[in-house]
């Protein structure tokens, strides 16, 4: 476990289960290890590594006085695992718990000003973690995918749902018998040009993940592939079903343009979750705009800092 921290970006390591995870801990300018700082743990969108969305939010929120941890989950990026890119919600939730435990061992972390942010799929994981982990005093989701039941099943009839799960089961069985993971192009982008991708969220996802903007050419640790068995796990992790038991202050952020696709998931979660709660619609922003378009990210960061400041001393 590494803890020698200076202002700016610092590489840290900590254990989650049997594996060593690697993160970047962003510390404010003028950081003093003898002081205590409000602290944020971040969990990213599906399949992302710490150098993508987490790096931008980490830099900007550290400029507002926060310590901010963006880390590679088990099997992603620089973190250890026997299986790579296993988008398993339960493993990621356990990683968040362990990241919180690690951060709370650091003498400069203010345990009374400790917060969580989850983005896209990570929003669902963070919301589920917060139901039982009360070490976080408030949480934020950014363009959160908060209803996996709907994501996997709302547009599927009985036969489609069964076929989807059978395919996942067969991939799991093959891996068990051969010892070799079975991977798939989860987002369906491989071998396609932008013109072949539908407009809206799919097209902007392609632009983010399959180009220099944030793809493997820029971030070599990133892969768009995941285990082919993930549906039979992740369909069971539906944060909205647990919203009525959150009991932790909540801020849901989404882009106005995302009301055509993922934005309603945040609105539905907000409507069902417990008080205190806030909702922030970023004018002009789409789902992926909130990953890295600074015009919109800055608005989200300002609102996050203000919100967290209500549940502890303002940094």
N, C-alpha and C positions, 0 to 999 in steps of 0.2 A: 504494500500500500504506500503510495507516494503522496507527500503532503507539503513539500517545500514550494510555497506559492509566492509569486510576485505579481505586480500589476500586469494586466494583459492576459494572454492565453497561456495556460499551463497544462501540460500532460499529467494526468493522474491515473492511477490504477486502483482497482478494488475487486473483491471477490463477490461473485454471485453463484451460489452453489459450489460446484467444483471448478469453476472457470474464472479466469482473470479477465475482467472487463477493462477497457481503456476509454478514457473520456478526456475532454477538454474543459477545464475549469477556468472561466473568465472572471478576472478580478478587477475591481474598479481602479482608476487612476489614483495614485497616492495610497494604494493598499498598505495597510499596517497590520501585521499578524497579531499585534497585541490588542486590536479592536475587534468588535463583532459586527457582522454585516448581514442584512437580509439576504436570503438565499433561495434560489430557484433550481429545481430539477426539471429537466425538459425531456420529453419523449417524442420522437419525430414521426412523420408520415411513414406509411407502409414502405419497408425495405430501405429506408434512407440510412445514411451513415452520418456521423457527427460533423462532417465538413460541409454538409448541405444546409438545410434550413436552420439547424441549431447554431451554426457558426454565426450567421447574420444576427439572429435574435440574441445570442450570447454577447456579441460585441456591443449591440445597442443597449441592452439592459444593464450590462456592466457599466456603461457610460452614465447610467442613471443611479449607480450606487449599489447594484446588486452583485453578489456572487452568483454565477450561472453555470450549471453543469449540463453540457451536451455530451452524451456518451454513446458508444457503439454497444448495442444490445448483444446478448449471447449469440455468437455465430455470425456477427456482422462486423465488417470493417476490420479493425485491429484487435477485436475481442476474440477470446478463445471459444472453441466448441468443436466437437467431433463432426457436427453437421453444420453446414453453412446456410445462411439465408433461410432459416426456418421461421416463418412469420406465424409464430404460435402465441396467441394472446396471453395464455397463462404463464408462459416463460417470460414474456415481456413484463407482465405485471409483477412477477417475482423479482425481476431485475430492478424495477422501480423501487420496490420495497428495500432492496439491498443498496441501491444508490442513496436512498434517504438515510439508511443506517450509517453508511460510510460518511456522508456529509456531516451528520450529527456528531461524529467523532472529532471533527476539526474544531480547534479552539476558537477560531474566528468566525464560525457559523453561529448566527443568532437563532437558537431553537424556537424562540417565540415569534420570529418573523421568517417562517419557512413555508415555501409555496411550490406549486406544481403547475406546469404548462404541458399540454399535449396537443399535437397538431394532426389533423386528418385521422388516420387510424389510431395514432397515438392519443388523440383526444378521447377515444373510447376507452383505451387502456388506462389513461390517467383518471377518467371519471370513475371507472370501476375500482381502481386502487384507492381512491379517496373515500369510497363508501366505508372502508374498514381501517384505513391508515390515517388516523387523526393527528399524526405528526405534521401534516400539511395544514396550515391555517386557512388557506384559500386556494382555489384552483381556477385555471383558465383553459378553455379549449379554443383553438384557432381552426376554423373550417373543419370542425370535428365530424368524423364518421362515427356517430353515436348509436346507431341502431343496426347492428349486424343482422338481426333477424330480418329486417326489411331489405337490407343490402343483398343478402343471399336468397331470400325466399319470396319477397313481395311480388316479383314479376315471374315467379316460377309456379307452374301448376304441379300437381302431385307427381306426375311422370317425370317432369323436368328436375324436380327436387331430388327424387330418388336416383335419377341418372347422375346428377352432379355428385351426390354422396357416394354412389357406387364407384365412380371414377376415382374419387379421393381414397376410398377404401382399397381399391386395387393397387394404387400407387404405394400405399402404406404396406400392403402385403408383399409387393415386389421388393420393396426396400428391406423388409424383414428377412425375406428368403435369400436375397443376394448380398445384403450388406451394403448396397450402393444406393445412395439417395436418388430419387426420381424428381427431376426439376421440370418446371414449365415456365413459359413466357407469360407471367401472371397478368400483365396489362394488355397483352395482345398486340404489341408494337413491333416485334421483330420482323425484318424483311419487308417493311411497309414504308411508303413515302407519306409525307404529311397529307397529301390529297386523298389518300385512302382511309384516313381517320375521320370519323364523324366530328362535326363542329361541336363546340362547347367543351365540357370537362375532358373528354377523351383527347381532343386535339391539343388543348393546352397542356395536358399531361405529357403527350408526345413531345411537345416543344421543350418541356422542362427536362424530361428524363432521357431523351434519345438524341439530344444535341449538345453542343459545347456549353450551353447555358448551365446545365447541372448534371449531365450524363457522365458515363464512365470515362470519356475522353478528358474531362476536367477533373473528375473525382474517381480515380482508378479503383478505389475500394468499393464503389457502388456497383450493384448488379440489378437488373430488372427481373431476374429469375428468382423463383421461390419454390419450395417443395410443393409437389403436385397434390399432397394430401391435406393442405391447410383448411379446406372447406369443412372437413368433418370436425375440426376444432373450433374455428373462428365463428362459425354460424351460431355457436352456443354462447358467445360473449356479447351480450346486448346491453350496453350501458343504460339505455332509456328505460329498460325494465326495472332498473335499480334506482332511478332518479329520485323516487319518492323517499328513499332512505339515505340520500347524500349527507344532509346535515352539516355540510361544509360550504362556506361562501363560494359562489360560482359566478363566473363571467363567461358568457358565450360570445365569441367573435366570428363573424362570417362576412363575406363580401356581398354587396347588393346584387351583383350579377349572378352570384351563386344561388340565388333564389330559384333559378331555373334548373338546378341540379342538386347540390349537396346542402345548400343553406337551410332548407326546411328541416333537416335533421337536427341542427342546432336549435332552431325555434321550437321544435317538438320537445327536445330535451329540456329546454328552459321552462316550457309550460308545465312540465311534470315534476321538475326538481324542487327541492325545498328552498325556503328563504334562509338567508339573504341571497339574492340573485340579481344579475344584471345581464342585459343583452346589448351588443354593440354591432350595428350594421355599418360596414366600411363603404362609403359611397364610391361607386365606380369600380370596385374591386371584384374580381372573380375568385374562384377557389384557389387556383395556383398563384394568382397575383400576391396572395398573402404569404407565399413562401419566400419571395425574393424581390418583389418590385418595391423599391424603397419608399416611393410615394405613399403606398398603402401600408407597408410594414411599419413606417414611422407612426402612423395613426394608431395602429394596433399596439405598438410598444408604449406610446404615451398613455393609452387607456389602461394597459396592464399595470404600469407603474402606479398610476393613480388608484386603481382598484386594490392592489396589494397594500398600498399605503394606508388603506382604511382598516386593515387587520394587523396592526403593528405600527411602530413609529415610521414615519415617512423617511426613506433613505435620503 
